[in-house]
Amino acid sequence: MNACIMPIGEAKEPEEYNGGRGIRELTEFLTAKGFAPDEFSELEMMAGLDLPEPDEHNVYHLNDDNFDDFIDDHDIVLVAFTAAWCGHCKKLHPEWNEAAKYLAKENSEAKLAWIDAAKNKEIADDYDITSYPTLKYFRHGIESDYHLGTETIEIVSFLSQQSGPPAMPIDSVKEYDDVVTINNVVTFGVFSDLDSEEAQVFVELAAGSIGKFCITKNAGVKEKLGLSPDVEQAVVLIKNFDDGRAEYDGALDDVVQLKAFVKEAGVPLVIEYTESVMNMIFENDVKTHVLLFHDDKGSLDAYAQCFAEVARKQRGEMLFVTVAIPDEHSSGPVKYFQVQPSDKVVIRAVTTEPENTRYYPVTNDITCDTIASFVQDFADGKIEPQKKEPKPDEDENDYKEADGDEDAEWDGSGVKVLTKDTFHAFVKDPSRDVFVLMYADWCGHCKAMKPAFNELAAMYEDVDDVVIAKINADTSRPEGVAIDGFPTLKLYSKKSGEPVEYMGQRKAKDMAKFLASEVRAEASPACGETESGKSAEADTPLVWAFRLDNEDALFAGPTQMHYLLFHTDEGLSELKECFTEASKKYRTYMHFVTVDKMSEVAATPMKFFGLTPNTKADLRLISSTNADTYVPTEEVTCALFAEYAQSFVDGKLVPISDEEGHGHSHDDQHGHSNDGDHGHSHDSHDEL
């Protein structure tokens, strides 16, 4: 967006303004030009601007009107697309605030922005926002997805790498201390002549690499880097692990060698296997890994030194990883590499490209000598690979940890793992019903529902003809399967052979209710049956009559979609029977509710939906999670009830917009709450 300032009351040529677009910057500019505040107090309204100023944390809050202009006006922006009711967004908020404060303190050109995408539907649709929070990075207006860490230090580290020149000038010891404090790894180029050929090669290296690079000729910084005063040029990598420092000893005009040094020195000699290092391991260029499993720190300490010595000899060729056996993050590799809980120390190797291939030592006797000989024999190609993993339709599950999706946490839960090659044959087997979770490894909401999906699998463990399965449909999408967003859940029924998409809550008991309804196969009582053996669904009416005394039960329960029939006495007598019949088929997806237009309690919902008592019947479908509202255009008839409900189940309905009345942005294309734990929002309930 371009702006020019027209001097008020004077016929002069306009002066172009190239400063910040916030009201504060504009005010400072005009004051400097000699204008009195009362001459431009209505500047924003006069100019038709709606550009945000940062809040007290220096976070910019955007909306449909100012989003595009803000992105155009700032070179580097990281945007969080959120919803007010989203639990994960609330957890992100303090990290976002702290990162924004730090960036502002450092006068970074990078900006952190926040937009309520549930309310700003236009922008949400433009960027295909289907879950919350979604993070997107904009550099010079070019959009890319952000899937890195969301802690303050991770956000700052990423944006610091993107901001300013490729190699950040460091002119004092204080600047040095600040940059090494906030970054895990920093590569410093020291040059007495910053215009030398070697210095320019270093800048070229920085421009083409991911990481933090700094350039300096300051004597104090040189001393902090461990360099003698007479050193004219050097490259030193400072890190918060291993020895804390690595100095490059190759040719300073060889950018290829420099890049190899930074990649190698920037990774720990031995990596401790935790959730935070998944990307470091699985996105590394080195695809050969050696893993030392240990049952406690004592066992690790006994071999740590010799394991590190072997790692040092193979540096750049292999990654060396330690894995704690009794650890919440290690269940996947423990199962995949067939490590037993009783094992104290076990060594394994794996190549992750072109596919996962495991290698085991010929002896289980672990000493420093056997570790060294195993690694050397593995490097020399003398170790035979293990047999291929069991097929997904056998009793064991494949271990897919190497794609970085932490899938191993699901192993042993009774969930079958499918691939694009095995999918169709498995789900079309006429001997079973298959309920499939289609997920992506980067999808936070897929990870959030893991416990519930595991619980569901446990419920159906003893039901022979119902299988709970999953497939990474991002990296292994089966041909011909329509997937609009992640996670997607579909039931492949042995009766029809056609998939039915699940639209309900992502809780075990709700998914079990759906399966019980569709396949008539009851899970264990943990699925939500009452003590008397009756299902929870049997305790609720087929059709609810909207009254004050049942309002809480109606809107606070697990079913978040409500099919409302507003009626007069005449309308109810004509339609009640077929409305009840429709409920028998679709009650799994929604509550069927009748609202007497003449009753006292109907005044508020009728006003909310803009209805009048003049018609015999009106139909509305609404989500009490996010207030998405669906309005049929046809006349309300018996045939419409089932037809409209089926269209909703098939995902063919689109909620009305705010301009049309009451419709709010939906968080994904299935009408789900993408809050991870599906926390019930009372906003639409209270409004209704």
Buried (B, 14 or more C-beta within 10 A) or exposed (E): EEBEBEBEEEEEEEEEBEEBBBBEBBBEBBEEEEBEEEEBEEBBEEEEBBBBEBEEBBBBEBBBBBBBBBBBBBBBBBBBBBBEBBBBBBEBBEBBBBBBBBBBEBEBBBBBBBBBBBBBBBBBEEBEBBBBBBBBBBBEEEBEEBBEBBBBBBBBBBBBBBBBEBBBEBEEBEBBEBBBEBBBBBBBBBBEEBEBEBBBBBBBBBEEBEBBBBBBBBEBBBEBBEBEEEBEBBBBBBBEBBEEEBBBEEEBEBBEBBBBBBBBBBBBBBBBBBEEBBEBBBEBEBBBBBBBBBBEEEBBEBBBEBBBEBBEEBBEEBBBBBBBBEEEBBBBBBBBBEBEEEBBBBBBBBBBEEEBBBBBBEEEEBEBEBBBBBBBBBBEEEBEEBEEBEEBBEEBBBBBBBBBBBBBBBBBBBBBBBBBEBBBEBBEBEEBBBBBBBBBBEBBBBBBBBBBBBBBBBBBEEBEBBBBBBBBBBBBBBEEBEBEBBBBBBBBBBEEEEBBBBBBBBBBBBBBBBBBBBBEBBBEEEBBBEEEEEBBBEEBBBBBBBEEEEBEEBBEBBBBBBBBBBBBEEBBEBBBEBBBEBBEBBBBBBBBBBBBBEEEBBEEBBEBBEBEEEBBBBBBBBBBBBBBBBBBEEEBEBEBBBEBBBBBBEBEBEBBBBEEEBBBBBBBBBBBBBBBBBEBBEBBBEEB
